[in-house]
Amino acid sequence: MDIQKINVNFDFTIDTPRFWDNYWDFMNGIGRSAVDPDTASPMLKKYQQILWSKELPNGEVMALKAGTGAKYLTWKDFRFGSDSITSSFRYKKNRSLLEQVQSCLPDYRRYMENYVRSSYTIGGEIIFPKRHGGINQTRGCNQLISDRWDRTLECIRKFYNGEESPLYQTLLADKAFFDLFVDFKGYIDFFFLQDCVSKDYTSVEFYIGNGDFNEYPFPQSVDQYTLWIEKTLEFVRLRNERIRKEVEDNYTE
């Protein structure tokens, strides 16, 4: 596999069949696809396989093999699925706020399409162990996390410190996976997540709020929503740059 083939600007909605079909019919123009690049984009699977097939902090080399269905990517006894670590909260329960956002923007569709295309680059993606009740599923269903990546990462940080969190039992079930990275810093560095944490790796940077899990998880105003989108896109841009630099520094002649 050739890591030089990774283009950090590649938009995975392009090779996801029918991704944009009837996209703007959802909730009277709020927008949402019925197809998920995390399962349907061949290029995303290839990129995930190439990028994470490397030496782990524990000294082993993760050599991922591509499969189908529940065996999307495998290594040893692990099964992995792809997961987007960005969210725009376009759910029916947030309809009122989304309609406010829509009315405040000069071109909502262009704004949101830019977000979707930018966030569905490799900088917005990660892999997790795949199983019923696993991390990907639980972080979306748990109301204290609500699919927020910053809160998910805070749970992972706490897990490495032996502290309780809303995802503690879920992460504990995948302890063998997290042991591969030795500690929180190892996990962060392996997945190029440095821009999500403080320089000393002791705290997570929250897009909105202060990290209190009991705080309402969703943006509550147009300004908060656009701030969330802005910070998400900045994170994806910075992570893509880290990945691009890794490719150039270590795999070019």
Backbone torsions as a table, in degrees:
resi	resn	phi	psi	omega
1	MET	NA	141.2	-173.6
2	ASP	-112.4	108.3	-179.2
3	ILE	-66.7	-19.7	178.7
4	GLN	-66.3	-15.0	180.0
5	LYS	-78.0	-7.4	-179.1
6	ILE	-74.5	123.0	175.6
7	ASN	-111.0	108.5	-173.6
8	VAL	-67.2	-11.3	178.8
9	ASN	-96.6	0.8	-178.5
10	PHE	-67.9	130.8	-178.2
11	ASP	-95.4	112.7	-173.5
12	PHE	-72.5	-7.0	173.6
13	THR	-73.6	-19.5	-177.2
14	ILE	-64.8	-42.5	-177.2
15	ASP	-104.8	17.0	171.9
16	THR	-94.0	110.3	-174.7
17	PRO	-55.6	129.1	173.7
18	ARG	64.6	20.4	-178.4
19	PHE	-56.9	-43.6	-174.2
20	TRP	-92.4	0.8	178.4
21	ASP	-64.1	124.2	177.6
22	ASN	56.9	25.9	-175.7
23	TYR	-58.3	-42.1	-173.4
24	TRP	-89.8	8.8	174.5
25	ASP	-81.6	-18.1	-175.7
26	PHE	-69.9	127.0	177.9
27	MET	49.0	48.7	175.6
28	ASN	54.1	44.2	173.4
29	GLY	101.0	1.6	175.9
30	ILE	-66.2	-38.8	172.3
31	GLY	96.7	127.3	174.8
32	ARG	-172.5	144.5	-179.7
33	SER	-96.2	150.6	175.0
34	ALA	-88.9	-3.1	-176.8
35	VAL	-119.8	138.4	-175.2
36	ASP	-108.7	118.1	176.7
37	PRO	-56.9	-26.4	-179.6
38	ASP	-63.0	-20.8	175.4
39	THR	-115.1	-22.7	-169.2
40	ALA	-109.9	-10.9	-178.5
41	SER	-90.1	113.2	176.8
42	PRO	-61.5	-36.4	-178.0
43	MET	-69.3	-37.8	178.2
44	LEU	-62.3	-43.9	178.5
45	LYS	-60.4	-43.1	-179.8
46	LYS	-62.4	-45.5	180.0
47	TYR	-62.8	-44.3	179.0
48	GLN	-60.6	-42.2	-179.6
49	GLN	-63.8	-45.3	-177.8
50	ILE	-68.4	-48.3	-169.7
51	LEU	-67.3	-37.4	-175.3
52	TRP	-97.8	3.7	173.8
53	SER	-85.9	84.6	-175.7
54	LYS	-157.7	178.5	-179.0
55	GLU	-68.9	134.5	178.5
56	LEU	-88.9	159.9	177.3
57	PRO	-58.9	-23.8	179.0
58	ASN	-83.9	1.2	176.8
59	GLY	99.1	-16.5	176.5
60	GLU	-76.2	163.1	175.5
61	VAL	-111.2	119.9	178.2
62	MET	-83.6	112.4	179.6
63	ALA	-111.7	95.6	-174.0
64	LEU	-77.1	140.6	175.2
65	LYS	-114.2	137.8	-178.9
66	ALA	-84.3	138.6	176.6
67	GLY	-138.4	-151.6	178.8
68	THR	-134.2	161.1	175.8
69	GLY	57.7	-129.4	-179.2
70	ALA	-64.6	-18.3	177.6
71	LYS	-104.2	46.2	179.4
72	TYR	-50.4	-53.4	171.2
73	LEU	-139.0	139.1	-178.3
74	THR	-134.3	155.1	173.1
75	TRP	-160.1	126.6	-175.6
76	LYS	51.6	-125.5	179.3
77	ASP	-94.6	7.4	-177.6
78	PHE	-90.7	141.3	168.5
79	ARG	-118.8	131.6	-176.5
80	PHE	-119.7	147.8	170.3
81	GLY	-120.5	157.3	177.2
82	SER	-86.3	144.8	-179.4
83	ASP	-142.8	130.7	172.6
84	SER	-74.4	132.8	179.4
85	ILE	-107.3	28.1	171.8
86	THR	-121.8	157.0	178.1
87	SER	-151.4	141.9	176.4
88	SER	-115.5	5.6	172.2
89	PHE	56.0	34.4	179.7
90	ARG	-86.2	72.4	178.5
91	TYR	-112.1	158.9	-179.4
92	LYS	-61.2	-33.5	-179.5
93	LYS	-68.1	-16.2	178.1
94	ASN	-104.1	16.5	-172.4
95	ARG	-57.0	-43.4	-176.9
96	SER	-58.6	-47.3	178.9
97	LEU	-64.7	-42.7	-178.4
98	LEU	-62.9	-36.2	176.9
99	GLU	-67.9	-34.4	174.9
100	GLN	-64.9	-43.7	177.9
101	VAL	-59.9	-45.5	-178.9
102	GLN	-59.1	-41.3	-177.4
103	SER	-74.7	-20.2	-176.9
104	CYS	-91.7	-13.1	-177.8
105	LEU	-100.1	140.6	179.7
106	PRO	-66.5	-29.6	179.2
107	ASP	-146.6	82.2	-176.0
108	TYR	-59.0	-43.3	-176.6
109	ARG	-64.2	-42.3	178.1
110	ARG	-65.1	-41.4	178.7
111	TYR	-59.7	-48.8	-176.2
112	MET	-74.2	-35.1	177.7
113	GLU	-65.3	-37.9	175.5
114	ASN	-61.3	-42.7	178.1
115	TYR	-61.3	-48.6	-176.2
116	VAL	-62.3	-47.8	-177.8
117	ARG	-65.8	-37.1	179.7
118	SER	-72.6	-40.5	-177.0
119	SER	-74.3	-24.2	175.8
120	TYR	-91.0	44.0	165.2
121	THR	-108.0	173.8	-172.9
122	ILE	-62.0	-26.5	178.4
123	GLY	-65.6	-16.4	179.0
124	GLY	-102.1	13.4	-173.2
125	GLU	-126.7	153.6	177.7
126	ILE	-151.4	173.7	173.4
127	ILE	-118.1	146.9	174.0
128	PHE	-133.6	155.6	172.0
129	PRO	-56.6	137.7	-175.6
130	LYS	-105.5	120.2	176.1
131	ARG	-164.0	164.7	176.9
132	HIS	-63.8	128.5	-177.1
133	GLY	75.4	21.2	-178.1
134	GLY	-78.1	-174.6	-173.6
135	ILE	-60.9	-47.9	-177.2
136	ASN	-57.2	-48.2	-178.6
137	GLN	-68.4	-46.7	-172.3
138	THR	-69.8	-39.2	-178.3
139	ARG	-66.7	-23.4	175.6
140	GLY	-80.7	-33.4	-176.3
141	CYS	-87.3	-28.5	-178.7
142	ASN	-69.7	120.0	-174.6
143	GLN	-66.7	-20.2	178.4
144	LEU	-80.9	-17.1	178.4
145	ILE	-103.9	-48.2	176.3
146	SER	51.9	41.6	174.7
147	ASP	69.3	11.7	177.9
148	ARG	-77.6	128.0	-178.8
149	TRP	-70.2	-37.8	-179.2
150	ASP	-62.5	-41.5	178.3
151	ARG	-70.0	-35.6	176.0
152	THR	-61.0	-45.9	-178.3
153	LEU	-66.1	-34.3	176.7
154	GLU	-63.8	-37.8	176.2
155	CYS	-64.4	-39.1	178.6
156	ILE	-66.8	-41.7	177.1
157	ARG	-59.3	-47.1	179.4
158	LYS	-63.2	-36.9	-179.9
159	PHE	-61.2	-45.2	178.7
160	TYR	-64.4	-25.4	178.0
161	ASN	-90.0	1.5	-179.1
162	GLY	73.5	25.2	-178.0
163	GLU	-104.5	149.3	178.1
164	GLU	-70.6	153.8	175.2
165	SER	-162.4	170.1	179.0
166	PRO	-60.5	-20.1	-179.7
167	LEU	-109.0	11.2	-171.9
168	TYR	-57.0	-49.3	-177.1
169	GLN	-65.6	-35.8	177.2
170	THR	-64.8	-45.1	179.5
171	LEU	-68.4	-35.5	179.2
172	LEU	-62.4	-36.1	178.6
173	ALA	-64.8	-21.6	177.9
174	ASP	-111.8	32.1	-179.2
175	LYS	-56.7	-37.7	-179.8
176	ALA	-60.2	-34.3	176.8
177	PHE	-68.0	-49.4	-177.0
178	PHE	-69.1	-25.8	175.8
179	ASP	-64.6	-23.7	179.8
180	LEU	-61.0	-26.3	-174.4
181	PHE	-100.8	-0.7	175.1
182	VAL	72.1	-55.6	-178.5
183	ASP	-150.7	-179.3	-176.3
184	PHE	-61.8	-41.7	178.2
185	LYS	-61.1	-41.6	178.4
186	GLY	-61.0	-40.5	178.1
187	TYR	-65.0	-47.3	-178.7
188	ILE	-60.4	-48.1	-176.7
189	ASP	-67.9	-39.1	-179.1
190	PHE	-59.7	-42.5	-175.1
191	PHE	-98.3	12.6	175.6
192	PHE	58.4	47.8	-175.9
193	LEU	-108.5	19.7	-174.2
194	GLN	-58.3	-28.9	-177.6
195	ASP	-79.3	-0.2	176.4
196	CYS	-94.7	-7.5	-173.0
197	VAL	-132.8	168.2	175.9
198	SER	-68.9	165.6	-176.7
199	LYS	-62.5	-28.2	179.2
200	ASP	-95.7	7.9	175.3
201	TYR	66.4	15.7	-175.1
202	THR	-93.2	-11.1	-179.5
203	SER	-146.6	157.1	179.4
204	VAL	-98.8	141.5	176.3
205	GLU	-86.0	118.3	-178.8
206	PHE	-93.6	135.2	-177.9
207	TYR	-68.8	-43.8	174.4
208	ILE	-139.2	150.6	-179.8
209	GLY	80.7	-176.6	-174.9
210	ASN	-114.6	9.9	178.0
211	GLY	94.0	2.6	177.0
212	ASP	-74.9	117.2	-176.3
213	PHE	-64.4	-21.4	179.4
214	ASN	-83.9	-8.2	177.0
215	GLU	-72.5	142.2	179.6
216	TYR	-52.8	126.3	-169.2
217	PRO	-77.4	-24.7	-173.3
218	PHE	-93.5	154.0	172.1
219	PRO	-57.2	144.7	-175.5
220	GLN	-116.3	3.8	177.5
221	SER	-149.3	166.2	177.9
222	VAL	-60.6	-42.1	-180.0
223	ASP	-63.0	-42.3	178.2
224	GLN	-65.3	-38.9	-179.3
225	TYR	-65.2	-47.5	-179.1
226	THR	-68.0	-30.5	174.5
227	LEU	-64.8	-42.3	178.0
228	TRP	-59.3	-47.4	180.0
229	ILE	-61.2	-44.2	-179.9
230	GLU	-60.4	-46.5	-178.6
231	LYS	-69.2	-35.0	177.1
232	THR	-63.6	-46.5	-179.6
233	LEU	-65.4	-34.8	178.0
234	GLU	-67.0	-41.8	176.4
235	PHE	-59.9	-46.5	-179.6
236	VAL	-62.1	-42.1	179.2
237	ARG	-60.9	-47.3	-178.3
238	LEU	-66.0	-39.4	179.8
239	ARG	-69.0	-39.4	175.4
240	ASN	-59.8	-38.6	179.3
241	GLU	-66.3	-39.7	176.8
242	ARG	-63.1	-41.8	179.6
243	ILE	-66.6	-44.2	178.9
244	ARG	-59.2	-43.4	-179.6
245	LYS	-65.0	-39.4	176.7
246	GLU	-58.9	-44.4	179.5
247	VAL	-63.5	-47.5	-177.3
248	GLU	-67.4	-41.3	-174.8
249	ASP	-72.6	-31.0	-170.9
250	ASN	-113.3	-10.6	-174.3
251	TYR	-131.7	13.2	175.8
252	THR	-106.6	151.3	-177.6
253	GLU	-83.4	NA	NA
